[in-house]
Amino acid sequence: MKVILNPKKETWSKILERPTKTVAAIEATVSKIFNEVQQTGDKAVNTYTQQFDKVQLASNLVSKEEIENAANNVSESLKSAIHTAYSNISKFHEAHKTSKVVVETTNGVQCWQEKRPIQKVGLYIPGGTAPLFSTVLMLAIPAQIAGCKEIVLCSPPNSEGEINPAILYTANLCGVTKIIKVGGIQAIAGFTFGTENIPQVYKIFGPGNQYVTVAKQLATKFGVAIDMPAGPSELLVVADDAAKASFVASDLLSQAEHGVDSQVILVSTSKQLIERVEVELHSQIEQLSRKDIAKKAIANSKSILVASDEIALDLINDYGPEHFIVCTKDNTYYIDNIANAGSVFIGNYTPESAGDYASGTNHTLPTNGFSKAYSGVNLDSFMKSITFQEISKEGILNIGNAIEIMAAAEGLDAHKNAVTLRLKDLQ
């Protein structure tokens, strides 16, 4: 990691740049595939599956038999771990349920809000070198709790034309209604337009590489909502001499191994800690099966020494990390004052990987600074709030005159007349 000592504030934006391509650099590719899927449906989807995933499928629909076989190919220990995570994630998201909110704003005017599930949602689950069955839990569980009618899952096949059995097992456990073997841009395009096999959905969820991120953003131009522009994974750790260097290094590497475009940052008021973490990184990285990926990500990452906790917090809020680990002598200061972060992990014994898998919080989070405006996925992500109102005779008499005056002031006579007619009717 590159070590940066006490950088001036005017250099922060340059120092904290993400190692990602610009949208313009890849939008042409995404638009081309979208246009073809819109025009020819599954024909285009199958062409790109063959091109990108190197497999020709007789059918990209996952059968009941494949789901049953998958259950036999998942070890009992992994099943047990998945069920532990399922229980904790369900408990946390169940607690987000809210009841109907009813308010009588004035005598005779009753307003209320109720939540309804989004009927059709599409879940994108990355495959490849790290099939993220944990993301199935994070997306399908709240969709199931919300009561979404159709929960459609797309995930890329391997070279044998199969989806990882753990993904299939978890999807079946979580109530996914349809599974399709398709990945990348073509999956997002399928969700957007609908094809013979891929249902069109109202909202798309799930992480992916930069191409998937841009594809999701393009989907919004065609009236499909998305959870957030979630791109390559990132982690920022703020730590001082209260932290264990080996733990800090392990957390940095846990994100670095996601992909070469992942970014990890250490911010500290202790030069000694930075030096100890650097030693641990060199030692631990050699033990990783994905060390080549981690090394490239670490090369894009930084350790930043600052003079005080106040400067550290200012820099962190400027960056807006996806994952934020706090391990300092004064954790409360950071907890109370952090404004921009997707999810926060506190203390020596709260690794970020706990949130990735089994503590209960959701791991689908805003990246690339979007935590300044976006929340991570939660139960409300799968629901809509609908407002209702019912006005009695007394109520329209109480607020009618105010409506008439306001409508007239805006020059909207029909608005005024809709009230005036009712008031005359009551005279």
C-alpha positions in Angstrom: 0.0 0.0 0.0 1.2 3.5 -0.8 1.8 5.4 2.5 0.8 9.1 2.5 1.8 11.3 5.4 -0.4 14.2 6.5 -1.9 15.1 3.1 -3.3 18.6 2.6 -7.1 18.8 2.3 -7.0 20.1 -1.2 -5.2 16.9 -2.3 -7.8 14.5 -0.7 -10.0 14.2 -3.8 -7.0 13.1 -5.9 -5.7 10.7 -3.2 -9.1 9.2 -2.7 -10.0 8.5 -6.3 -11.4 5.0 -6.9 -9.5 2.8 -9.4 -12.5 2.5 -11.7 -13.2 3.3 -15.4 -15.4 6.2 -16.2 -19.0 5.5 -17.4 -18.1 6.9 -20.8 -15.4 4.3 -21.3 -17.8 1.4 -21.1 -21.2 2.8 -21.9 -20.9 2.1 -25.6 -20.5 -1.6 -24.9 -23.4 -1.7 -22.5 -25.7 0.3 -24.9 -24.9 -2.1 -27.8 -25.9 -5.2 -25.8 -29.0 -3.5 -24.4 -30.1 -2.6 -28.0 -29.6 -6.2 -29.2 -31.5 -7.7 -26.2 -34.3 -5.3 -26.7 -34.5 -6.2 -30.4 -34.0 -10.0 -30.3 -34.5 -11.1 -26.7 -33.1 -14.5 -25.8 -31.3 -14.8 -29.1 -29.0 -11.9 -28.1 -28.8 -13.2 -24.5 -27.6 -16.6 -25.7 -25.1 -15.1 -28.1 -23.5 -13.1 -25.3 -23.6 -16.0 -22.8 -21.6 -18.0 -25.4 -19.2 -15.1 -25.9 -18.6 -14.1 -22.3 -19.2 -17.4 -20.4 -17.8 -19.7 -23.1 -20.8 -22.1 -23.0 -23.7 -22.8 -25.3 -26.9 -23.8 -23.4 -29.7 -25.9 -24.6 -31.8 -23.9 -22.1 -30.9 -21.2 -19.7 -33.7 -22.0 -17.3 -32.8 -23.8 -14.1 -35.0 -26.9 -13.7 -36.5 -28.4 -10.5 -34.2 -31.4 -11.0 -31.1 -29.1 -11.0 -32.3 -27.5 -7.7 -32.8 -30.9 -6.1 -29.4 -32.1 -7.3 -27.8 -28.9 -5.9 -29.0 -29.8 -2.4 -27.1 -33.1 -2.6 -23.9 -31.3 -3.7 -23.8 -28.8 -0.8 -22.0 -30.2 2.3 -23.9 -30.4 5.6 -21.5 -28.0 7.3 -22.2 -25.4 4.6 -25.9 -26.0 4.8 -25.7 -25.4 8.6 -23.7 -22.2 8.1 -26.2 -20.9 5.5 -29.1 -21.7 7.9 -27.3 -19.8 10.7 -26.9 -16.8 8.4 -30.5 -17.1 7.2 -31.8 -17.0 10.8 -29.8 -13.9 11.7 -30.5 -12.0 8.5 -34.2 -12.8 8.8 -34.3 -11.6 12.4 -32.7 -8.3 11.5 -34.8 -7.6 8.5 -38.1 -8.7 10.2 -37.4 -6.1 12.8 -37.7 -3.4 10.1 -41.4 -4.0 9.6 -43.6 -1.0 10.3 -47.3 -0.7 10.9 -49.8 1.6 9.2 -49.3 5.2 10.2 -52.6 7.1 10.7 -52.9 10.8 11.4 -56.0 13.0 11.7 -54.3 16.3 10.5 -57.4 18.3 11.3 -60.9 17.4 12.3 -62.5 15.3 9.5 -59.2 14.9 7.5 -57.7 11.5 8.0 -54.4 10.6 6.3 -52.5 7.4 6.5 -49.5 5.5 5.0 -49.2 1.9 4.2 -46.4 -0.1 2.7 -46.9 -2.5 -0.2 -44.3 -4.9 -1.7 -42.8 -4.3 -5.1 -44.5 -7.1 -7.1 -41.6 -8.1 -9.4 -37.9 -7.9 -8.5 -34.8 -9.1 -10.2 -31.8 -10.3 -8.2 -28.4 -10.3 -9.9 -25.9 -12.7 -8.3 -22.3 -12.6 -9.6 -20.7 -16.0 -10.3 -17.2 -16.5 -11.8 -14.3 -17.0 -9.5 -16.3 -16.2 -6.4 -20.0 -17.3 -6.6 -21.7 -15.1 -4.1 -24.4 -17.3 -2.6 -24.3 -15.0 0.4 -25.7 -12.3 -1.7 -28.7 -14.5 -2.4 -29.4 -14.4 1.3 -29.0 -10.6 1.5 -31.4 -10.0 -1.4 -33.9 -12.8 -1.4 -34.6 -12.8 2.4 -35.9 -9.2 2.5 -37.8 -9.7 -0.7 -39.4 -12.8 0.8 -40.2 -10.9 4.1 -41.6 -7.9 2.1 -43.9 -10.3 0.2 -42.7 -9.7 -3.4 -44.8 -11.8 -5.7 -42.1 -12.6 -8.3 -38.4 -13.0 -7.2 -36.3 -13.7 -10.3 -32.6 -14.5 -10.0 -30.0 -14.3 -12.7 -26.5 -15.7 -12.3 -23.9 -16.6 -14.9 -23.2 -20.3 -15.7 -19.8 -21.9 -15.5 -18.0 -23.5 -18.4 -20.2 -26.6 -17.9 -23.4 -24.6 -18.1 -24.1 -24.9 -14.4 -24.7 -22.5 -11.6 -22.8 -23.1 -8.3 -24.9 -25.5 -6.2 -24.7 -23.3 -3.1 -26.4 -20.5 -5.1 -29.2 -22.8 -6.2 -29.6 -24.3 -2.7 -29.8 -20.8 -1.1 -32.1 -19.4 -3.7 -34.6 -22.3 -3.1 -34.3 -21.8 0.7 -35.2 -18.1 0.3 -38.2 -18.5 -1.9 -36.8 -17.4 -5.3 -39.5 -18.1 -7.9 -37.4 -18.4 -11.0 -33.6 -18.9 -11.7 -32.0 -18.2 -15.1 -28.4 -19.0 -16.2 -27.3 -15.6 -17.5 -24.8 -13.0 -16.3 -23.4 -9.6 -17.0 -24.9 -6.9 -19.1 -27.2 -9.3 -20.9 -28.9 -10.3 -17.6 -29.6 -6.7 -16.6 -30.9 -6.0 -20.1 -33.2 -9.1 -19.8 -34.6 -7.8 -16.5 -35.1 -4.4 -18.2 -36.9 -5.4 -21.4 -38.1 -9.0 -20.7 -37.3 -11.9 -23.0 -38.9 -15.3 -23.7 -37.2 -16.7 -20.5 -36.3 -13.6 -18.4 -39.3 -11.8 -16.9 -39.3 -8.0 -17.0 -39.1 -6.7 -13.5 -39.9 -3.4 -11.7 -36.6 -3.1 -9.7 -33.1 -4.7 -10.1 -30.9 -5.6 -7.1 -27.4 -6.9 -6.7 -23.7 -6.1 -7.0 -21.5 -6.6 -10.0 -18.5 -5.4 -11.9 -18.3 -2.0 -13.6 -20.1 -3.2 -16.6 -23.0 -4.5 -14.5 -23.1 -1.2 -12.6 -23.4 0.9 -15.8 -26.0 -1.6 -17.1 -28.1 -1.0 -14.0 -27.8 2.7 -14.4 -28.8 2.4 -18.1 -31.8 0.3 -17.0 -33.2 3.4 -15.2 -33.6 5.2 -18.5 -36.1 2.5 -19.5 -38.3 2.9 -16.4 -36.8 0.2 -14.3 -35.6 1.1 -10.7 -32.4 -0.1 -9.2 -31.2 -0.6 -5.6 -28.2 1.6 -6.0 -25.1 2.1 -8.3 -23.1 -0.6 -6.4 -19.7 -1.2 -8.1 -16.4 -2.8 -7.0 -16.1 -3.4 -3.3 -14.2 -1.0 -0.9 -13.3 -0.7 2.7 -11.9 2.0 4.8 -10.4 1.3 8.3 -9.6 4.0 10.8 -7.3 2.6 13.5 -4.7 3.7 16.0 -2.6 1.9 18.6 -5.8 0.4 20.2 -6.1 -1.8 17.1 -4.3 -5.2 16.5 -2.3 -4.8 13.4 -2.9 -8.4 12.3 -6.6 -7.9 12.5 -6.5 -4.7 10.5 -4.4 -6.3 7.8 -6.8 -9.3 7.6 -9.7 -6.9 7.1 -7.9 -5.0 4.4 -7.1 -8.2 2.6 -10.6 -9.6 2.9 -11.8 -6.8 0.7 -8.8 -6.7 -1.6 -9.4 -10.3 -2.6 -12.8 -9.4 -4.1 -11.2 -8.1 -7.3 -8.4 -6.2 -8.8 -10.6 -3.0 -8.9 -11.4 -3.2 -5.2 -10.0 -0.5 -3.0 -8.9 -0.6 0.6 -7.7 2.4 2.7 -6.2 2.6 6.1 -6.4 6.0 8.0 -4.5 6.3 11.2 -3.1 8.8 13.7 -0.3 6.3 14.4 2.7 5.9 12.1 3.7 2.9 14.1 0.4 1.1 13.5 0.7 1.8 9.7 4.2 0.2 9.7 3.0 -2.8 11.7 0.0 -3.3 9.4 2.3 -3.2 6.3 4.4 -6.0 7.8 1.3 -8.1 8.4 0.0 -7.4 4.9 3.2 -8.8 3.3 3.0 -11.9 5.5 -0.7 -12.7 5.2 -1.1 -12.0 1.5 1.2 -14.9 0.6 -1.1 -17.3 2.3 -4.2 -16.4 0.2 -5.5 -18.5 -2.7 -6.4 -15.3 -4.4 -3.2 -13.5 -3.6 -2.6 -12.4 -7.2 -5.9 -10.5 -7.2 -5.3 -9.1 -3.7 -1.9 -7.9 -4.6 -3.2 -5.9 -7.6 -6.0 -4.4 -5.4 -3.5 -3.5 -2.6 -1.3 -1.8 -5.2 -4.3 0.6 -5.8 -4.8 1.2 -2.1 -3.4 3.6 0.5 -2.4 4.1 4.1 -2.9 7.7 5.2 -1.4 9.2 8.3 -3.3 12.2 9.8 -2.6 14.4 12.8 -5.9 14.0 14.7 -9.2 12.1 14.9 -11.0 15.3 13.7 -9.0 15.3 10.5 -9.5 11.6 10.1 -13.3 11.9 10.4 -13.4 14.8 7.9 -11.4 12.8 5.4 -13.6 9.7 5.9 -16.8 11.6 5.4 -15.3 13.1 2.3 -14.6 9.6 0.9 -17.9 8.0 1.9 -16.8 4.4 2.3 -19.0 1.3 1.5 -17.6 -0.5 4.6 -16.1 1.4 7.5 -14.2 -0.3 10.3 -13.6 1.7 13.5 -10.9 0.5 15.9 -9.5 3.4 18.0 -9.1 4.6 21.5 -12.3 6.7 21.0 -14.7 4.6 18.9 -17.7 6.6 20.2 -16.4 9.8 18.5 -16.5 8.1 15.1 -19.8 6.3 15.7 -21.5 9.5 16.8 -20.2 11.7 14.0 -19.9 9.5 10.9 -22.2 10.9 8.2 -21.3 9.0 5.1 -20.8 5.2 5.2 -22.7 2.1 4.0 -22.1 -0.1 7.0 -20.0 0.4 10.2 -18.0 -2.2 12.1 -16.8 -1.4 15.6 -13.9 -2.7 17.6 -11.2 -5.4 17.4 -13.6 -8.3 17.2 -16.0 -7.1 14.5 -14.5 -8.1 11.2 -16.2 -6.8 8.0 -16.7 -10.4 6.9 -19.2 -10.8 9.7 -21.5 -8.4 7.9 -20.7 -10.1 4.6 -22.1 -13.4 5.9 -23.9 -14.0 9.1 -24.2 -11.2 11.7 -27.6 -10.1 10.2 -27.0 -6.7 8.5 -27.2 -6.5 4.7 -24.0 -6.5 2.7 -25.4 -4.9 -0.5 -24.1 -1.4 0.0 -23.4 1.8 -1.9 -19.9 2.2 -3.3 -17.9 4.9 -5.1 -19.0 7.6 -2.7 -22.7 7.0 -3.1 -23.1 6.4 0.7 -23.3 10.2 0.8 -26.8 9.8 -0.6 -27.8 6.2 -0.7 -28.6 3.6 2.0 -27.7 -0.1 1.8 -30.3 -2.6 0.9 -33.0 -3.1 3.6 -36.5 -4.3 3.9 -37.9 -0.9 2.6 -35.9 -1.4 -0.5 -38.4 -4.0 -1.6 -41.5 -2.0 -0.6 -43.3 1.2 -1.6 -45.0 3.6 0.7 -48.6 4.5 -0.5 -50.5 7.4 1.1 -54.2 7.5 1.6 -56.7 10.1 2.7 -60.4 10.3 3.5 -62.1 13.7 4.1 -65.5 14.0 5.7 -68.0 16.8 5.2 -66.6 18.5 8.3 -63.1 18.0 7.0 -63.7 19.7 3.6 -65.3 22.6 5.4 -62.2 22.9 7.6 -59.6 23.0 4.9 -61.6 23.9 1.8 -61.1 27.6 1.9 -57.3 27.2 2.3 -57.3 25.0 -0.8 -59.4 27.5 -2.8 -57.1 30.4 -1.9 -53.9 28.5 -2.8 -55.3 27.1 -6.1 -56.4 30.6 -7.1 -52.9 32.0 -6.3 -51.4 29.4 -8.6 -53.9 30.2 -11.4 -55.3 26.7 -11.3 -59.0 27.3 -11.6 -60.1 23.7 -12.0 -58.3 22.8 -8.8 -60.2 25.6 -7.0 -63.5 24.6 -8.6 -63.2 21.0 -7.4 -63.4 22.3 -3.9 -65.9 25.1 -4.5 -68.5 22.8 -5.9 -68.3 20.6 -2.8 -68.5 23.6 -0.4 -71.6 24.9 -2.2 -73.1 21.4 -2.0 -72.8 21.6 1.8 -74.4 25.0 2.2 
